[in-house]
Structure formats: C-alpha cells, structure tokens
Amino acid sequence: MKYYSTRDKAVRMESAEAIKMGLSRDGGLLTPETIPQIDEAFLTELVNARYQERAARVMGLYLTDYTYEELLGFAENAYGPDKFDTDAVAPVRKVDDATHCLELWHGPTSAFKDMALQMLPQLLSAALRKTGEDKTVCILVATSGDTGKAAMEGFADVPQTRIMVFYPKDGVSKVQETQMVTQDGANVGVCAVVGNFDDAQAGVKRIFSDEQMRATLADRGFFLSSANSINWGRILPQVVYYISAYCDLVRDGGIKMGDKVNFCVPTGNFGDILAAYYAKRMGLPVGKLICASNRNDVLTDFLRTGVYDRNRPFHTTMSPSMDILVSSNLERLLFDLSGENDEEVKGYMAALSKDGKYEVSDAIKTAVKEQYWGGFCDEAGTAATIADYYKNKGYLIDTHTAVAANVMEQYRKATGDETVTVFVSTASPYKFCNHVLTAIGETPVGDGVELLDQLNAVSGVTVPRRLAALKGKAQRFDMTAEKQNMDNVVLDFLKK
Ligand SMILES: *Cc1c(COP(=O)(O)O)cnc(C)c1O
C-alpha cells in the first residue's frame, strides 16, 4: 500500500519511506491511499488473541512492506512485561453496564504516548534498513511533557538513532521534568528552553527548515526526523487499541459481536481520536466519536459549526497535554471527508496559516456532525469529575481522563444516546499528583515525586513502578538554553 500527502496526491511512497520522513516536504501529512477493511471474521479471530498479535494483524493491513513476523516481533518488544505492568497491555475497565474505560497508561512512562512510542522506533529502524539508509536519524522533539519522555524511553540506545528533546523550562510538571532529566541511554539529549512550549516548538520547526543546518548535519552523517503525532508511525499503533477494546468487550460479554460502541477521547492534537476514526472507517462497529476538550475548546466549536478559529486566548489548564490551539491531525480527517481532495485541504491549511481560521464545505460539515460530537470541560468540572469517580465509583483517574468522563456525561444528557460507551484514559493519576490530590479534598504536602507517597497513602492505588523508581534516580541532564540557541545545542549534540 502506498502513502500520499494530504496536500499533494502526486507525492506517493511506501510505508517505510513515509515513516522515515515523518512529514511530507510540502507540509502535508502522509496518509494511506486506501483504508483496509475488516469484517466480523477478522474481529472474531482477534477476540481470543493477545494484544501483541492483535497489533501485528492490524498494522500488517497498512504496512504491506513489513512482514507479519517482523511486526509481531516489534509488538513483543514494545508491549512485553518488562515495559508494561499488565499482560493485557491496554485493559478495558468496567465502570457500569453502559460505561467502560480503556486504560492506555500501563507503559514505561505512564502516559498513552507509550502505546505508539514503544512501537515507532522499531518501525523506523526497520525503515532505515528497508530503504538502505546509511545516515543516522536524529529525532527532534519539542514537548509539553508526555511526548518527550515517552519518545526518549522508546528511542534510548536504538542503533542508528539519536534523540534530542526540548521542553519549556517552567512549563512541565515536576514529575514530568524529573522523568526527563534522569533518562538513561547513550544516544539521548535533553534541554530546557527559556520560554513556553510554543517557543520550544517554533525553535524545532526553525531547525527543520534550515537548509544550511541540514547540509551540515548530512556532512556529519545525520538527517532529521520527527516523533510527533504527524508521523503515520504514531497514528497506526493507536488504531490497534480501539479494535482491541472492542474485542475485549465481546470476549468479556460487555457487548455482542456487531453491536456498536461509542468512543470518547480526551483530545489535543487530534491524533488519538483520529486513530478511532480510522478504526471506524475500517469497519469496526462504532457509533459516535465524542471529542472531549478542556477550556481550550477550539475543536468543540469546529465540530459544532464547521469553523476552525485559533484566534482565541490560550488557557493553561490542569490537563496540559490538551492545551493546544492547532490540532495538526485534523488535516487527515479533512482529507478523508473531502473525498481526498488535496487542493481543498491545501486551501484550508493556507487560510489557517494566513488568518488563523478556515470554514469547511457544507459536505464536510454534514459528515463531521454524523461522525462526531464535541464538548469541553472547564477546570472546576475536571476537579469535580475526579472527586465523583473517586468517591462514588472507587476509581482514581487523572485530569485528562476526567475531561473525557465529564464530556461523555454531557453527551448522554444532550442526546439520550444509550449506546455502550468507552472513554479513554490517557495518563496515570500519579503523573498529576497535586491536581488529583486537591480534587479529592487533600492538601498536597511537598512537590514532585514526594507527592507519589501521599497520593498512595490516601488512595491505596499502587504507584507505577517506574514513577516510584524516580526517587532514587540520579539526574543526568541540567542544560538550559535560550530559544535562539537551540540550533547550537543540536550541533553540539550531534558532534559526538
Ligand atoms: C497527548 C495527550 C493527550 C492528547 O492526545 P492527542 O492525540 O494529542 O489528541 C491526552 N492526554 C494525555 C495524557 C496526553 O499525553
């Protein structure tokens, strides 16, 4: 199967090439040319399969230049017991007969980013082999917290790769910062940037588009790529868990084969919920896709009106991984819903970069409303939902997951829809101890990893082992750079 650019369908390549490049040179996102179809027979076979086998089967439908054995091997490495704290990998927890929660944070960094970032380095390494690449790839990441750690954990000591992460000096949680500056691996680098996430992100983009820099690095035997969710190698492993959740529900009697389920997803860059959309387009019986935002409600407005308008205040919230005003992966949805009209998509994206807004066609508006329902939840609502789940359901959830749970209830009230609904849990509550403690009525004492014990003492919920281990871990990195110096940091890093 070939992949092409959402902004120019003439740009076509194999999946290995698409994963290696990350992003098309025209700025478009590389997207599969056709969406493979699955049926009940396919799902029935997966019902009793392990997660690793499900992953290899589903990914194999898209990555036709990788063999099943290869993909199964990658899945065994990515999702094995040394990485994940449950054999189920992505377990579905029952809340009540109509409500289930898909837990995606059982991996090494306790956020859902692990689901894709444990897989991507292996897909990328194989892509280097398959395309005969002799240079070393350097992954540059700007992170607001979760992606940077998960990417380093995935790429640590992977041959023919280096990874450099930039995070905003005062823009990540204490636990997140500790996770990053203690990272192991001879090929990793971490640097704090004086400024906010946008400064770090803009710096990385500048380096990517600097031809002089590319030439210098090529001379030294390096090329740059991205581990951001614009890379198809990050979206595809996420399609797997929606299909897996469906199979689990069938296996455990929550639904019958063929019944529809809704998914409610806490959304930022639109990667996770886009993966759910692909699962539905493949033929998985899915009803509504419920898109949950925090106070940064640009997607709620878009899904309701068809107007995407980023000209609005940016809110810093207790669910920081969803604090985002430009959701890059929406471009892939527009491409699909426009009947793969690259010119139309190019027009929307040009308007977005020029005016910060665009309005989609009536045809796309209708299609969006059929597939999606959008809602948002403010800070008070997030805290109240954490308290409600903890006190009334005995379930400790993190701030991002709470946004999803809250919006799911809003959807039910607004529509009366009683379809079985799975909401997605994207992070362990231990990554955001102080907000979670406050929400359940405790006063946080101390900061950072000190709070792990307090939350554990109050809730009795086990601390994820890698987070607990942070307490004894030596700091390896303490570099801070001004934003205009980020290119020198990269040049230094790639000297060795
Ligand atoms: C990244 C992230 C999200 C948002 O996912 P997108 O794919 O960007 O929409 C939600 N919750 C957590 C905890 C995350 O790390």
The ligand as a Tripos MOL2 file, in Angstrom:
@<TRIPOS>MOLECULE
LIG
   15    15     1     0     0
SMALL
NO_CHARGES

@<TRIPOS>ATOM
      1 C1         -1.0530   13.7040   24.2550 C.3       1 LIG1
      2 C2         -2.1060   13.5340   25.2880 C.ar      1 LIG1
      3 C3         -3.4730   13.7550   25.0110 C.ar      1 LIG1
      4 C4         -3.9650   14.2710   23.6750 C.3       1 LIG1
      5 O1         -3.8220   13.3380   22.6400 O.3       1 LIG1
      6 P1         -3.8600   13.8170   21.1070 P.3       1 LIG1
      7 O2         -3.5150   12.6240   20.3080 O.co2     1 LIG1
      8 O3         -2.8100   14.9100   21.0050 O.co2     1 LIG1
      9 O4         -5.2230   14.3420   20.8320 O.co2     1 LIG1
     10 C5         -4.3910   13.5000   26.0160 C.ar      1 LIG1
     11 N1         -3.9940   13.0850   27.2390 N.ar      1 LIG1
     12 C6         -2.6840   12.8870   27.5480 C.ar      1 LIG1
     13 C7         -2.3220   12.4430   28.9250 C.3       1 LIG1
     14 C8         -1.7000   13.0820   26.5850 C.ar      1 LIG1
     15 O5         -0.4030   12.8750   26.9110 O.3       1 LIG1
@<TRIPOS>BOND
     1     1     2 1
     2     2     3 ar
     3     2    14 ar
     4     3     4 1
     5     3    10 ar
     6     4     5 1
     7     5     6 1
     8     6     7 2
     9     6     8 1
    10     6     9 1
    11    10    11 ar
    12    11    12 ar
    13    12    13 1
    14    12    14 ar
    15    14    15 1
@<TRIPOS>SUBSTRUCTURE
     1 LIG1         1 GROUP 0 **** ****
